[in-house]
Amino acid sequence: MAGNFQELLKKAEDEKRAKLGLPPLEDEDPVPSEQPEAESPIEEVEQKEEETPPARHATKKEKGQYGFVRGLFSFVLILAVCGSLAYLLVAGVLDFIALNKSDSKVDVEIPSGSSTASIAAILEENDLIDQPLLFRLYSRVSGKDGSYQAGTYSLSADMGYTQIMAVIIAGNPRETVDVVIPEGYRITQIAALLEEKGVCTSADFYDALINETYDFDFFNTIPQSSDGGVYEGRIYRLEGYLFPDTYNFYTESSGKTVINKMLANFDSKITVAMKSAMQSKGLTLDEVVVMASVAQREAASDTEMPKVTRVLYNRLESSYTRLECDATGDYVADLLPNTQNLEAISNAYNTYKRFGLPAGAICNPGLKAIEAAIYPSEDENIKKCFYFANDTKGNTYYSKTFAQHEAICRRYKIGAYG
């Protein structure tokens, strides 16, 4: 229909041109059928770019806020770094000069071939310094690296870096001394002997005795006066555990080192068989030590100790229930002569009034006494006795009744009848 209409228009136009004497119109190219034109690639790109929202640039106000935050963070970081450096500096100076540090002696062993780093670690482990890195740095800048000598040294934290270094560099071998601690010695006697021999001062010994702890399984099982009950009034917790023996000590040792060595010796003497026997008899280690200390002071000889402990156990397991031993009361009288008004302490060791064992050991017993406390005599005659008495010649007499005991004392002039 459209094609016919176009032809009619052309025919009419030709006729009109013919009347005017003009040539007819030339045929034009046919009009192509309508199809969608392909989009240009460039147009596609432009279209995609228009779809992506343009990047947003921070405003001046926002830039200012970001800058403030960054500046504040940097400032805080600088303060933190400066504060840490200041703390390290102050701590280092205090450690270097050893201000307000302990004067307690510690025996420190520096192994052969130890580096400055390992020496610093040893010193820190023994609480002699707090800043091992500073110790190493000072060793380097002062030219002391490589000058330290192996050996065992008695040092204290209040010496400071300079003095500690000087002692280890000097490397003077410490003198040793043999000390014989007799069986039955009390803590007061041991302290005096150690000071006399130059091993340690009495003050340092007592400080370590009362205030220090020791890494032995039995240590925490030892009762003390603060436990109350039957232990109230106990004077020295470690009385009975400082094993009597011949020791080789370094002179100018710390009290803790000395006590540790004696406790280690005690620990080595208590065998598995002994522990098993105590358990089977329902005895604690402390009960054995206390009984052994009484036998050590009461028995005339080692051979009499098992008989004495048998008599004492007989009393505790009978209606007597009191040991009635002079040695327990003498312990308090010798240690604290002015205890008349200290009723708790006096009663703690007065076995004429007190039932059972005294509150604590009255001396440091030897191995024979400890064995006697674990293995009392099995002699049938001694098993029936509740009294014993020693004469001045070292003889011991055992009795079943008080009348027999009194007669023996009168006869041999023993005790109150002497």
C-alpha positions in Angstrom: 0.0 0.0 0.0 2.8 2.4 0.8 4.6 1.4 -2.4 1.6 2.2 -4.6 1.2 5.5 -2.9 4.8 6.4 -3.6 4.3 5.4 -7.3 1.2 7.6 -7.6 3.0 10.6 -6.1 5.9 10.1 -8.6 3.5 9.7 -11.5 1.7 12.9 -10.6 5.0 14.8 -10.2 6.2 13.5 -13.6 3.0 14.7 -15.3 3.4 18.1 -13.6 7.0 18.4 -14.8 6.0 17.3 -18.3 3.5 20.2 -18.6 6.3 22.5 -17.5 8.7 21.0 -20.0 11.0 19.5 -17.3 12.5 16.0 -17.5 11.0 13.3 -15.2 12.5 12.6 -11.8 15.2 9.9 -11.7 14.4 6.8 -9.8 15.8 6.9 -6.2 17.4 4.0 -4.3 14.8 1.9 -2.7 14.2 2.7 1.0 15.8 -0.2 3.1 13.6 -2.0 5.5 13.7 -0.7 9.0 16.3 -2.5 11.2 17.8 -1.5 14.6 21.1 0.2 14.1 24.1 -1.4 15.9 25.3 0.6 18.8 28.7 2.0 18.6 31.4 0.4 20.9 32.3 3.9 22.0 28.8 4.6 23.0 28.7 1.4 25.1 31.9 2.5 26.9 30.5 5.9 27.5 27.2 4.4 28.7 29.1 2.2 31.2 31.2 5.0 32.4 28.0 7.0 33.1 26.7 4.0 35.2 29.7 4.0 37.6 29.3 6.8 40.2 32.1 9.2 40.1 34.8 8.9 43.0 34.0 11.0 46.0 36.8 13.3 47.2 37.0 14.2 50.9 36.1 17.6 51.8 38.5 20.0 53.5 36.7 19.5 56.8 37.0 15.7 56.5 40.7 16.0 55.6 41.2 18.0 58.7 39.5 15.4 60.9 41.6 12.6 59.4 44.7 14.6 59.9 43.8 15.2 63.6 43.2 11.5 64.2 46.5 10.6 62.6 48.3 13.2 64.6 46.7 12.2 67.8 47.6 8.5 67.2 51.2 9.5 66.5 51.3 11.6 69.6 50.0 8.8 71.8 52.4 6.4 70.2 55.3 8.7 70.9 54.2 9.1 74.5 54.0 5.3 74.9 57.4 4.8 73.5 58.9 7.6 75.6 57.1 6.3 78.7 58.5 2.8 78.1 62.0 4.1 77.6 61.7 6.3 80.7 60.5 3.3 82.7 63.3 1.1 81.4 65.8 3.9 82.1 64.6 4.3 85.7 64.4 0.6 86.3 67.8 0.1 84.8 69.4 2.8 87.0 67.8 1.4 90.1 68.9 -2.1 89.2 72.4 -0.9 88.4 72.9 0.9 91.8 70.9 -1.8 93.7 68.8 0.8 95.6 66.7 -0.7 98.4 67.7 -4.3 97.5 68.2 -7.2 99.8 71.5 -7.8 101.5 70.8 -11.6 101.9 73.7 -13.7 100.6 73.1 -16.2 97.8 75.6 -18.7 96.7 75.9 -18.7 92.9 77.8 -21.1 90.7 79.2 -19.8 87.4 80.0 -22.8 85.2 83.2 -22.9 83.2 82.8 -21.3 79.8 79.7 -19.3 80.7 78.9 -16.4 78.4 77.9 -13.0 79.7 74.3 -13.8 78.6 74.2 -17.0 80.6 75.8 -15.3 83.6 73.2 -12.5 83.4 70.5 -15.2 83.3 71.9 -16.9 86.4 72.0 -13.7 88.3 68.4 -12.9 87.4 67.3 -16.4 88.3 68.8 -15.9 91.8 67.1 -12.5 92.2 70.4 -10.6 92.2 69.5 -8.4 89.2 66.3 -7.5 87.4 67.6 -6.3 84.0 69.8 -9.0 82.4 70.0 -7.1 79.1 71.3 -4.0 80.8 73.9 -6.2 82.6 75.0 -7.5 79.2 75.2 -4.1 77.7 77.2 -2.6 80.6 79.5 -5.6 80.4 80.2 -4.9 76.8 80.6 -1.1 77.0 82.8 -1.4 80.1 85.0 -4.0 78.4 84.3 -6.7 80.9 83.0 -9.3 78.5 85.2 -12.4 78.6 86.7 -11.5 81.9 84.4 -13.4 84.2 85.7 -16.4 86.0 84.0 -19.7 86.8 83.4 -20.6 90.4 81.0 -20.3 93.3 80.4 -16.9 94.7 78.5 -15.5 97.6 76.6 -12.5 96.3 73.7 -10.2 97.4 71.4 -8.1 95.4 72.5 -4.9 97.2 76.0 -5.2 95.8 75.0 -3.6 92.4 76.4 -4.4 89.0 79.9 -3.0 89.6 80.6 -4.9 92.7 79.0 -8.2 91.4 81.1 -7.9 88.3 84.3 -7.2 90.3 83.7 -10.3 92.5 83.1 -12.6 89.5 86.1 -11.1 87.5 88.4 -11.5 90.5 87.6 -15.2 90.6 89.2 -15.7 93.9 88.5 -19.3 94.9 86.5 -19.3 98.2 87.9 -21.2 101.1 86.2 -24.2 102.4 86.0 -25.5 106.0 85.0 -28.8 107.5 82.4 -28.6 110.2 81.4 -31.4 112.5 77.8 -31.1 113.8 77.4 -33.6 116.6 74.3 -35.7 117.1 71.9 -34.1 119.5 73.0 -30.5 118.8 70.2 -27.9 119.0 69.7 -25.2 116.5 71.2 -22.6 118.8 74.4 -24.7 119.1 74.5 -25.2 115.3 74.1 -21.5 114.6 76.9 -20.6 117.0 79.2 -23.2 115.5 78.7 -22.1 111.9 79.5 -18.5 112.8 82.6 -19.6 114.7 83.8 -21.5 111.7 83.2 -18.6 109.4 80.5 -20.4 107.4 77.7 -17.9 107.9 76.5 -15.4 110.5 74.1 -16.5 113.1 71.7 -13.7 112.0 71.7 -14.9 108.4 71.2 -18.5 109.6 68.2 -17.7 111.8 66.7 -15.5 109.0 66.9 -18.4 106.6 65.6 -20.8 109.3 62.5 -18.8 110.0 61.7 -17.0 106.7 62.9 -19.2 103.8 61.2 -22.2 102.2 62.9 -25.3 100.9 62.2 -27.5 97.9 61.8 -30.9 99.6 58.6 -33.0 99.7 58.8 -33.4 103.5 59.2 -29.6 104.1 55.5 -28.7 103.7 54.5 -31.5 106.0 56.4 -30.2 109.0 54.0 -28.7 111.5 54.6 -25.2 113.1 53.2 -23.4 116.1 50.7 -21.5 113.9 49.0 -24.8 113.2 47.7 -24.7 116.8 46.5 -27.8 118.7 49.3 -30.0 119.9 51.8 -27.9 117.9 51.1 -24.6 119.7 54.2 -23.3 121.3 56.6 -25.1 119.0 59.8 -23.0 118.9 61.7 -24.0 115.8 59.9 -25.7 113.0 63.1 -27.2 111.6 64.5 -28.4 114.9 65.2 -32.1 114.4 65.7 -31.9 110.6 69.2 -30.4 110.4 71.0 -33.7 110.1 74.1 -33.9 112.2 77.1 -34.9 110.2 80.5 -33.7 108.9 80.1 -31.0 106.3 82.4 -29.2 104.0 81.1 -25.7 103.6 82.3 -22.6 101.7 83.2 -19.8 104.0 80.9 -16.8 103.9 78.0 -18.9 102.6 74.4 -17.8 102.9 72.3 -19.3 105.7 69.8 -20.7 103.2 72.6 -22.6 101.4 73.8 -24.1 104.6 70.3 -25.2 105.8 69.5 -26.5 102.3 72.6 -28.7 102.4 71.6 -30.1 105.8 68.0 -30.8 104.8 69.2 -32.5 101.7 71.3 -34.8 103.8 68.4 -35.5 106.1 66.2 -36.3 103.1 68.8 -38.8 101.7 68.8 -40.7 105.0 65.1 -41.5 105.1 64.8 -44.6 102.9 61.8 -46.0 101.2 61.8 -48.9 103.7 61.8 -46.5 106.6 58.9 -44.6 105.0 57.0 -47.8 104.5 57.6 -48.9 108.1 56.3 -45.5 109.4 53.2 -45.8 107.3 52.5 -49.3 108.5 52.7 -48.2 112.1 50.6 -45.1 111.6 53.5 -42.7 112.4 54.2 -39.4 110.7 57.7 -38.3 109.8 57.4 -35.5 112.3 56.3 -37.9 115.1 59.4 -40.0 114.4 61.7 -37.0 114.4 60.3 -35.7 117.7 60.6 -39.2 119.3 64.1 -39.6 118.0 65.1 -36.3 119.4 63.9 -37.3 122.9 65.7 -40.7 122.6 68.9 -38.9 121.4 68.9 -36.8 124.6 67.6 -39.5 127.0 69.5 -42.6 126.0 72.9 -43.4 127.4 74.2 -44.9 124.2 73.2 -45.9 120.6 72.5 -49.4 121.7 70.1 -48.3 124.4 68.0 -46.1 122.0 65.7 -48.8 120.7 64.9 -49.8 124.3 64.3 -46.2 125.4 61.9 -45.6 122.5 60.1 -48.9 123.4 59.6 -47.6 127.0 58.4 -44.2 125.7 55.9 -45.8 123.2 54.7 -48.1 126.0 53.8 -45.1 128.1 52.0 -43.3 125.2 50.0 -46.4 124.4 49.0 -47.1 128.1 47.2 -45.3 130.8 50.4 -43.3 131.7 50.2 -41.3 128.4 52.9 -38.9 129.7 56.5 -39.3 128.8 57.8 -37.6 131.9 61.2 -36.8 130.4 63.5 -34.2 131.9 65.1 -33.5 128.6 62.0 -32.0 127.1 61.7 -29.4 129.9 65.4 -28.7 129.8 65.1 -27.8 126.1 62.9 -24.8 126.9 65.0 -23.8 130.0 68.2 -23.8 127.9 66.8 -22.0 124.9 64.5 -19.5 126.6 65.5 -19.2 130.3 63.0 -16.4 130.8 59.9 -18.4 129.8 58.3 -18.6 133.2 55.5 -16.4 132.0 55.3 -17.9 128.6 52.8 -20.6 129.5 52.1 -21.8 126.0 55.8 -22.5 125.2 56.5 -24.0 128.6 53.5 -26.4 128.4 54.4 -27.3 124.9 57.5 -29.1 126.1 56.6 -30.0 129.7 56.0 -33.8 129.3 55.3 -34.1 133.1 52.1 -32.2 132.5 51.6 -32.7 128.8 50.0 -35.8 127.2 51.8 -37.3 124.3 54.9 -36.0 122.5 56.3 -32.5 123.0 55.2 -29.9 120.4 58.4 -30.2 118.5 61.8 -31.9 118.5 64.3 -31.0 121.3 67.5 -31.5 119.2 68.7 -32.8 115.9 68.9 -36.6 116.2 71.3 -38.8 114.3 70.5 -41.8 112.2 70.6 -44.3 115.1 68.0 -42.3 117.0 65.7 -42.0 114.0 65.9 -45.7 113.3 65.2 -46.4 117.0 62.0 -44.3 116.7 60.9 -46.3 113.7 62.0 -49.7 115.0 61.8 -49.8 118.8 63.1 -52.8 120.7 61.1 -56.1 120.4 62.7 -57.5 123.6 59.8 -59.0 125.6 61.2 -57.8 128.9 61.5 -54.2 127.7 58.0 -54.4 126.2 56.7 -54.6 129.8 58.6 -51.7 131.1 57.4 -48.1 131.7 60.5 -46.6 133.4 64.2 -46.3 132.7 67.1 -44.6 134.5 70.7 -43.9 133.6 73.6 -43.9 136.1 76.7 -41.8 135.9 78.7 -44.8 134.4 76.4 -45.0 131.3 74.3 -47.9 132.5 70.6 -48.0 131.9 68.1 -49.7 134.2 64.5 -50.6 133.1 61.5 -51.0 135.5 58.0 -52.2 135.2 56.6 -50.2 138.1 57.3 -46.9 139.8 58.3 -48.7 143.0 61.0 -50.6 141.2 62.2 -47.5 139.4 62.4 -45.6 142.7 64.3 -48.4 144.3 66.9 -48.4 141.5 67.3 -44.7 141.7 67.9 -44.9 145.4 70.4 -47.7 145.0 72.5 -46.1 142.2 71.9 -42.5 143.3 70.2 -41.5 140.2 68.4 -38.2 139.6 66.8 -36.7 142.7 68.4 -39.5 144.8 72.0 -38.7 143.7 
